[in-house]
Amino acid sequence: MTQLLRDGISTRQAYGQELLALPATFEKLLVLDGDISRSMQTVEFGKEYPDRHLNLGIAEQNLMGVAAGLALGGYLPIVSSYAVFLSMRALEQVRTSICYPKLNVKIVASHGGLTPGNDGPTHQGIEDMGLMRGIPNMTVIMPADGYSLQDLLRQACTIDGPVYIRLTRDAVPYIYESTDSCQIGKANTLVDGNDVTLIAIGDMVQWAIRASEQLAAEGIQARVIDMHTLKPLDQQAVISAASETGAIVTVEDHSIFNGLGSAVAEVLVENYLVPMKRIGLRDTFAESGPYEMLLEKYGMSTQNIYQAAKEVIALKS
């Protein structure tokens, strides 16, 4: 990695770009859409590979059932739609038809968290990763930028079993280089530090980095970890951070229930107790509005991360 936080693209755009390259490696790959292929950035894939692209309409439960059948037939189906629809409207089909038999279906969900902004709470998927995390056999991923999305998507296609990948609607800065690698289930340390650890996922990694820079200006060295894989969580990275820095803040664009903060707390309470705070959406729906304004209103901004870090450092003594 070189300079952090360079102008980037949304991870849904990166998804559309990487899809075009996958058929050369995965000859059984099919892309299934729920009538929002333009928004999911799969339009170009459909033009390039019309025999591999299926638009099944606004029927997400059927979408999952068809994906399950195709997987049983030896295909590699990738299901694309919004997080709110795939994780809730089709949850029973994901659980029973895909995860229970551990079928090789990849679920790619855009509009995760507050990044849909002005689309409002009906399209802001704030619970999805927690729901998917609770299902046996499911792998749950949220990349931090376009480059890591492309790497992790390709890896996901090599895993024999269900994978849920969460995308952003709006652009996120590039953090990685195109030559960097991410490994599913293995966290990446982006910034070194020994005073406190900021463990972030997805679009919130950028804000954790900014908070670390603010802390560094005061002589506080904050470690920043990109926990791109929520499940299986890199438990050793959490334990090492706890033992080496003595304080942890989790940062996620998701409900604080059953997401990253919950997963990290479970590891700490069983292995290495240290002061911890969670940055995320509290027990509420958000409202419509610009993404960064929503982060500020709901206590998820850079300043909130900075303040939480100061508070857990104070608790160390």
CORQUI-V74454 format. One record per residue. N is the residue number from 1. RES is the residue in one small letter. SS is DSSP state (H for helix, E for strand, - for the rest). Layout:
n:N res:RES ss:SS
n:N res:RES ss:SS
//
This chain:
n:1 res:m ss:-
n:2 res:t ss:-
n:3 res:q ss:-
n:4 res:l ss:-
n:5 res:l ss:-
n:6 res:r ss:E
n:7 res:d ss:-
n:8 res:g ss:-
n:9 res:i ss:-
n:10 res:s ss:-
n:11 res:t ss:H
n:12 res:r ss:H
n:13 res:q ss:H
n:14 res:a ss:H
n:15 res:y ss:H
n:16 res:g ss:H
n:17 res:q ss:H
n:18 res:e ss:H
n:19 res:l ss:H
n:20 res:l ss:H
n:21 res:a ss:H
n:22 res:l ss:H
n:23 res:p ss:-
n:24 res:a ss:-
n:25 res:t ss:-
n:26 res:f ss:-
n:27 res:e ss:-
n:28 res:k ss:-
n:29 res:l ss:E
n:30 res:l ss:E
n:31 res:v ss:E
n:32 res:l ss:E
n:33 res:d ss:E
n:34 res:g ss:-
n:35 res:d ss:-
n:36 res:i ss:-
n:37 res:s ss:-
n:38 res:r ss:-
n:39 res:s ss:-
n:40 res:m ss:-
n:41 res:q ss:-
n:42 res:t ss:-
n:43 res:v ss:H
n:44 res:e ss:H
n:45 res:f ss:H
n:46 res:g ss:H
n:47 res:k ss:H
n:48 res:e ss:H
n:49 res:y ss:-
n:50 res:p ss:H
n:51 res:d ss:H
n:52 res:r ss:H
n:53 res:h ss:E
n:54 res:l ss:E
n:55 res:n ss:E
n:56 res:l ss:-
n:57 res:g ss:-
n:58 res:i ss:-
n:59 res:a ss:-
n:60 res:e ss:H
n:61 res:q ss:H
n:62 res:n ss:H
n:63 res:l ss:H
n:64 res:m ss:H
n:65 res:g ss:H
n:66 res:v ss:H
n:67 res:a ss:H
n:68 res:a ss:H
n:69 res:g ss:H
n:70 res:l ss:H
n:71 res:a ss:H
n:72 res:l ss:H
n:73 res:g ss:-
n:74 res:g ss:-
n:75 res:y ss:-
n:76 res:l ss:E
n:77 res:p ss:E
n:78 res:i ss:E
n:79 res:v ss:E
n:80 res:s ss:E
n:81 res:s ss:E
n:82 res:y ss:E
n:83 res:a ss:H
n:84 res:v ss:H
n:85 res:f ss:H
n:86 res:l ss:H
n:87 res:s ss:H
n:88 res:m ss:H
n:89 res:r ss:H
n:90 res:a ss:-
n:91 res:l ss:H
n:92 res:e ss:H
n:93 res:q ss:H
n:94 res:v ss:H
n:95 res:r ss:H
n:96 res:t ss:H
n:97 res:s ss:H
n:98 res:i ss:H
n:99 res:c ss:H
n:100 res:y ss:-
n:101 res:p ss:-
n:102 res:k ss:-
n:103 res:l ss:-
n:104 res:n ss:-
n:105 res:v ss:-
n:106 res:k ss:E
n:107 res:i ss:E
n:108 res:v ss:E
n:109 res:a ss:E
n:110 res:s ss:E
n:111 res:h ss:-
n:112 res:g ss:E
n:113 res:g ss:H
n:114 res:l ss:H
n:115 res:t ss:H
n:116 res:p ss:H
n:117 res:g ss:H
n:118 res:n ss:H
n:119 res:d ss:H
n:120 res:g ss:-
n:121 res:p ss:-
n:122 res:t ss:-
n:123 res:h ss:-
n:124 res:q ss:-
n:125 res:g ss:E
n:126 res:i ss:-
n:127 res:e ss:-
n:128 res:d ss:H
n:129 res:m ss:H
n:130 res:g ss:H
n:131 res:l ss:H
n:132 res:m ss:H
n:133 res:r ss:H
n:134 res:g ss:-
n:135 res:i ss:-
n:136 res:p ss:-
n:137 res:n ss:-
n:138 res:m ss:-
n:139 res:t ss:E
n:140 res:v ss:E
n:141 res:i ss:E
n:142 res:m ss:-
n:143 res:p ss:-
n:144 res:a ss:-
n:145 res:d ss:-
n:146 res:g ss:H
n:147 res:y ss:H
n:148 res:s ss:H
n:149 res:l ss:H
n:150 res:q ss:H
n:151 res:d ss:H
n:152 res:l ss:H
n:153 res:l ss:H
n:154 res:r ss:H
n:155 res:q ss:H
n:156 res:a ss:H
n:157 res:c ss:-
n:158 res:t ss:-
n:159 res:i ss:-
n:160 res:d ss:-
n:161 res:g ss:-
n:162 res:p ss:-
n:163 res:v ss:E
n:164 res:y ss:E
n:165 res:i ss:E
n:166 res:r ss:E
n:167 res:l ss:-
n:168 res:t ss:-
n:169 res:r ss:-
n:170 res:d ss:-
n:171 res:a ss:-
n:172 res:v ss:-
n:173 res:p ss:-
n:174 res:y ss:E
n:175 res:i ss:-
n:176 res:y ss:-
n:177 res:e ss:-
n:178 res:s ss:-
n:179 res:t ss:-
n:180 res:d ss:-
n:181 res:s ss:-
n:182 res:c ss:-
n:183 res:q ss:E
n:184 res:i ss:-
n:185 res:g ss:-
n:186 res:k ss:E
n:187 res:a ss:-
n:188 res:n ss:E
n:189 res:t ss:E
n:190 res:l ss:E
n:191 res:v ss:E
n:192 res:d ss:-
n:193 res:g ss:-
n:194 res:n ss:-
n:195 res:d ss:-
n:196 res:v ss:E
n:197 res:t ss:E
n:198 res:l ss:E
n:199 res:i ss:E
n:200 res:a ss:E
n:201 res:i ss:-
n:202 res:g ss:-
n:203 res:d ss:-
n:204 res:m ss:H
n:205 res:v ss:H
n:206 res:q ss:H
n:207 res:w ss:H
n:208 res:a ss:H
n:209 res:i ss:H
n:210 res:r ss:H
n:211 res:a ss:H
n:212 res:s ss:H
n:213 res:e ss:H
n:214 res:q ss:H
n:215 res:l ss:H
n:216 res:a ss:H
n:217 res:a ss:-
n:218 res:e ss:-
n:219 res:g ss:-
n:220 res:i ss:-
n:221 res:q ss:-
n:222 res:a ss:E
n:223 res:r ss:E
n:224 res:v ss:E
n:225 res:i ss:E
n:226 res:d ss:E
n:227 res:m ss:-
n:228 res:h ss:-
n:229 res:t ss:E
n:230 res:l ss:E
n:231 res:k ss:E
n:232 res:p ss:-
n:233 res:l ss:-
n:234 res:d ss:-
n:235 res:q ss:H
n:236 res:q ss:H
n:237 res:a ss:H
n:238 res:v ss:H
n:239 res:i ss:H
n:240 res:s ss:H
n:241 res:a ss:H
n:242 res:a ss:H
n:243 res:s ss:H
n:244 res:e ss:H
n:245 res:t ss:H
n:246 res:g ss:-
n:247 res:a ss:E
n:248 res:i ss:E
n:249 res:v ss:E
n:250 res:t ss:E
n:251 res:v ss:E
n:252 res:e ss:E
n:253 res:d ss:E
n:254 res:h ss:E
n:255 res:s ss:E
n:256 res:i ss:-
n:257 res:f ss:-
n:258 res:n ss:-
n:259 res:g ss:-
n:260 res:l ss:H
n:261 res:g ss:H
n:262 res:s ss:H
n:263 res:a ss:H
n:264 res:v ss:H
n:265 res:a ss:H
n:266 res:e ss:H
n:267 res:v ss:H
n:268 res:l ss:H
n:269 res:v ss:H
n:270 res:e ss:H
n:271 res:n ss:H
n:272 res:y ss:-
n:273 res:l ss:-
n:274 res:v ss:-
n:275 res:p ss:E
n:276 res:m ss:E
n:277 res:k ss:E
n:278 res:r ss:E
n:279 res:i ss:E
n:280 res:g ss:E
n:281 res:l ss:E
n:282 res:r ss:-
n:283 res:d ss:-
n:284 res:t ss:-
n:285 res:f ss:-
n:286 res:a ss:-
n:287 res:e ss:-
n:288 res:s ss:-
n:289 res:g ss:-
n:290 res:p ss:-
n:291 res:y ss:H
n:292 res:e ss:H
n:293 res:m ss:H
n:294 res:l ss:H
n:295 res:l ss:H
n:296 res:e ss:H
n:297 res:k ss:H
n:298 res:y ss:-
n:299 res:g ss:-
n:300 res:m ss:-
n:301 res:s ss:-
n:302 res:t ss:H
n:303 res:q ss:H
n:304 res:n ss:H
n:305 res:i ss:H
n:306 res:y ss:H
n:307 res:q ss:H
n:308 res:a ss:H
n:309 res:a ss:H
n:310 res:k ss:H
n:311 res:e ss:H
n:312 res:v ss:H
n:313 res:i ss:H
n:314 res:a ss:H
n:315 res:l ss:H
n:316 res:k ss:-
n:317 res:s ss:-
//
